[in-house]
Amino acid sequence: MGTVPQPSAACSVPPLATPAPGLVVGRVSAIGDSVMIDIEPDVQADIRGVSFDAYVGQQWYEGVSDVQQLRAGGQLGSVVVIELGTNGPIDSADVSDMMQALTGVSLVVLVTNFVPDYWQNPNNAVIESAATQYKNVAIANWEPLAAANPEWFYGGVGPHMPEGGPGAQAMASLIAGCV
């Protein structure tokens, strides 16, 4: 399979605050869509204490609901990875809703989108702006790494890649570097 290219720029992780009561310290909650499912085994290998809440076709607002349910059930980790936006446009109100649901989380890692649809760039602009608006947000900038490696994806286009393949390994490594 060869060597998996690593991200060209390291993730800039903000200082970690003490998590709010009710969050599971030592757990990383990964919330996502089918792309998260593609990378799940690799993320499990790279991040200790990760739990997944990922569904095919999941929209951003459904991820907000999942976060709220995990929190209400005492299952939300003190670190949360959000990989959503593949299935449609998002805006700053969506990110605001998510961040409200994640109040008190020590670290939120938002993953940029790589999807061959018109909403990719606007979504990524919204995702990237969150790092300037919220002090506990880190950005896992997946899009440029993915765009530079079309061979990672089925048919040479995103967003899906073979489980355990070099793209899944690279995305998991990128996320792990932010956690």
C-alpha positions in Angstrom: 0.0 0.0 0.0 2.9 2.3 0.6 3.4 5.2 2.9 0.4 7.3 3.8 1.0 11.0 3.2 0.8 13.1 6.3 -1.0 16.4 6.6 1.3 19.3 5.5 0.3 21.4 8.5 -0.2 20.2 12.0 -3.5 20.8 13.7 -3.4 23.8 15.9 -5.0 22.6 19.2 -6.1 25.3 21.6 -5.3 24.9 25.3 -7.7 22.4 26.9 -10.1 23.7 29.5 -11.5 21.6 32.3 -14.6 19.9 30.9 -18.0 20.7 32.3 -19.6 18.2 34.8 -21.4 15.3 33.1 -18.9 14.9 30.3 -16.9 11.6 30.1 -13.2 12.5 30.7 -10.9 10.4 28.5 -13.6 9.7 25.9 -13.5 11.1 22.4 -16.9 11.2 20.8 -16.8 11.1 17.0 -20.0 12.3 15.4 -20.3 11.9 11.7 -21.9 10.6 8.5 -20.9 7.8 6.1 -17.4 9.2 5.7 -16.8 8.7 9.5 -18.0 5.1 9.0 -15.4 4.7 6.2 -12.6 5.7 8.6 -13.9 4.2 11.9 -11.5 1.2 12.1 -8.5 3.5 11.5 -9.7 6.1 14.0 -10.2 3.3 16.6 -6.6 2.3 16.0 -5.3 5.9 16.3 -7.4 7.3 19.2 -7.8 5.6 22.5 -11.2 5.9 24.2 -13.1 6.9 21.0 -16.8 6.2 20.6 -18.8 6.7 17.4 -22.1 8.1 16.5 -22.1 8.0 12.7 -24.9 7.3 10.2 -25.2 7.2 6.5 -26.8 10.4 5.2 -26.6 12.2 8.6 -27.2 15.9 8.3 -25.6 18.5 10.6 -28.8 19.2 12.5 -29.1 15.4 13.2 -25.6 15.5 14.6 -26.7 18.3 17.0 -29.5 16.1 18.2 -27.1 13.2 18.6 -24.8 15.3 20.7 -27.7 16.5 22.9 -28.9 12.9 23.4 -25.3 11.7 24.2 -25.0 14.5 26.7 -28.4 13.8 28.3 -27.4 10.2 28.7 -24.0 10.9 30.3 -22.2 9.5 27.3 -20.6 12.6 25.6 -16.9 12.7 25.7 -14.9 15.7 26.9 -13.3 15.8 23.4 -15.7 15.7 20.4 -14.9 15.3 16.7 -17.5 16.5 14.2 -17.3 15.2 10.6 -20.5 16.4 9.1 -21.6 18.5 6.1 -21.0 15.8 3.4 -24.7 15.5 2.8 -25.7 19.2 2.4 -25.0 22.8 3.0 -24.4 24.2 6.5 -24.3 27.8 7.7 -23.1 29.7 10.8 -26.4 29.1 12.6 -25.8 25.3 12.3 -22.3 25.6 13.8 -23.7 27.9 16.5 -26.3 25.2 17.3 -23.6 22.5 17.5 -21.4 24.7 19.7 -24.3 25.4 22.0 -24.9 21.7 22.4 -21.1 21.3 23.0 -20.8 23.9 25.7 -18.2 22.9 28.3 -16.5 20.4 26.0 -12.7 20.7 26.4 -12.0 20.3 22.7 -14.1 20.3 19.5 -12.4 19.1 16.3 -14.2 20.2 13.2 -13.3 18.3 10.0 -13.5 20.1 6.7 -15.5 18.6 3.9 -14.3 16.9 0.7 -17.3 16.3 -1.4 -17.8 16.9 -5.1 -20.8 19.2 -4.6 -21.4 23.0 -4.7 -21.6 23.2 -0.9 -18.0 22.0 -0.2 -16.3 25.4 -0.3 -19.1 27.3 1.5 -19.3 24.6 4.2 -15.5 24.7 4.7 -15.5 28.5 5.1 -18.2 28.1 7.8 -16.2 25.3 9.5 -12.9 27.2 9.4 -14.4 30.4 10.7 -15.5 28.5 13.9 -11.9 28.3 15.0 -11.8 32.1 15.2 -15.2 32.3 17.0 -14.8 29.5 19.6 -11.7 29.1 21.8 -12.1 25.3 22.1 -12.2 24.5 18.4 -9.5 22.9 16.3 -9.8 22.4 12.5 -8.8 19.1 10.9 -8.3 20.5 7.4 -9.1 17.3 5.3 -10.1 19.0 2.0 -6.6 20.0 0.7 -5.1 16.7 1.7 -7.9 14.8 0.0 -7.9 16.9 -3.1 -4.2 16.2 -3.6 -4.8 12.5 -3.5 -7.7 11.5 -5.8 -6.4 7.9 -5.9 -7.7 7.4 -2.3 -11.3 7.6 -3.4 -13.7 5.3 -5.2 -13.6 6.4 -8.9 -11.1 9.1 -8.1 -13.7 11.4 -6.6 -14.8 11.9 -3.0 -16.1 11.6 -0.5 -15.9 7.8 0.0 -12.8 5.8 0.3 -12.1 2.1 1.0 -12.1 1.2 4.7 -8.5 0.6 5.8 -7.1 2.2 2.6 -4.5 5.0 2.5 -7.2 7.8 2.4 -9.0 6.4 5.5 -5.6 6.0 7.3 -4.6 9.6 6.4 -7.9 11.1 7.5 -7.7 9.1 10.8 -4.2 10.3 11.3 -5.2 13.9 10.6 -8.0 13.7 13.2 -5.7 12.0 15.7 -3.2 14.8 15.4 -5.9 17.2 16.5 -7.0 15.2 19.5 
